[in-house]
Amino acid sequence: MATLYLRNVPDDVVRRLRVLAARNRMSVSAAALRELDEATRWVDIPELFEDLPNLEVPTSEILDALDEGRSTR
């Protein structure tokens, strides 16, 4: 595992991390790591889409089906 040092962290951010940490009974480092993990998960999304099959369904067809489904409610 790597070590990451952050400099010039605004006081507001540190205060909010302390609040999160206290609420969850964890250290500030653990709270910061959890938040960084959540904030960076989107990076893997394009790779997930690459594994999906291309069904070549036109967007207009999808939108029409959504509109039809909503109208039957």
CYANA upper distance limits for C-alpha pairs under 8 A (distance plus 0.5 A):
  9 VAL  CA     13 VAL  CA      7.18
  9 VAL  CA     14 VAL  CA      7.36
 10 PRO  CA     14 VAL  CA      7.05
 11 ASP  CA     15 ARG  CA      6.59
 12 ASP  CA     16 ARG  CA      6.69
 13 VAL  CA     17 LEU  CA      6.62
 14 VAL  CA     18 ARG  CA      6.64
 15 ARG  CA     19 VAL  CA      6.83
 16 ARG  CA     20 LEU  CA      6.71
 17 LEU  CA     21 ALA  CA      6.48
 17 LEU  CA     28 VAL  CA      6.53
 17 LEU  CA     31 ALA  CA      6.94
 17 LEU  CA     32 ALA  CA      7.00
 18 ARG  CA     22 ALA  CA      6.54
 18 ARG  CA     27 SER  CA      8.49
 18 ARG  CA     28 VAL  CA      6.14
 19 VAL  CA     23 ARG  CA      6.63
 20 LEU  CA     24 ASN  CA      6.72
 20 LEU  CA     28 VAL  CA      8.37
 20 LEU  CA     31 ALA  CA      7.05
 21 ALA  CA     25 ARG  CA      6.27
 21 ALA  CA     26 MET  CA      5.39
 21 ALA  CA     27 SER  CA      6.06
 21 ALA  CA     28 VAL  CA      5.77
 21 ALA  CA     30 ALA  CA      8.00
 21 ALA  CA     31 ALA  CA      5.81
 22 ALA  CA     26 MET  CA      6.81
 22 ALA  CA     27 SER  CA      8.09
 26 MET  CA     30 ALA  CA      6.70
 26 MET  CA     31 ALA  CA      7.09
 27 SER  CA     31 ALA  CA      6.76
 28 VAL  CA     32 ALA  CA      6.52
 29 SER  CA     33 LEU  CA      6.56
 30 ALA  CA     34 ARG  CA      6.62
 31 ALA  CA     35 GLU  CA      6.71
 32 ALA  CA     36 LEU  CA      6.60
 33 LEU  CA     37 ASP  CA      6.53
 34 ARG  CA     38 GLU  CA      6.78
 35 GLU  CA     39 ALA  CA      6.53
 36 LEU  CA     40 THR  CA      6.61
 37 ASP  CA     41 ARG  CA      6.78
 41 ARG  CA     45 ILE  CA      8.01
 44 ASP  CA     48 LEU  CA      7.10
 45 ILE  CA     49 PHE  CA      6.92
 46 PRO  CA     50 GLU  CA      6.86
 47 GLU  CA     51 ASP  CA      7.37
 48 LEU  CA     52 LEU  CA      7.59
 57 VAL  CA     61 GLU  CA      7.36
 57 VAL  CA     62 ILE  CA      7.80
 58 PRO  CA     62 ILE  CA      7.23
 59 THR  CA     63 LEU  CA      6.73
 60 SER  CA     64 ASP  CA      6.54
 61 GLU  CA     65 ALA  CA      6.74
 62 ILE  CA     66 LEU  CA      6.77
 63 LEU  CA     67 ASP  CA      6.66
 64 ASP  CA     68 GLU  CA      6.62
 65 ALA  CA     69 GLY  CA      6.62
 66 LEU  CA     70 ARG  CA      6.67
 67 ASP  CA     71 SER  CA      6.67
 68 GLU  CA     72 THR  CA      7.13
 69 GLY  CA     73 ARG  CA      7.57
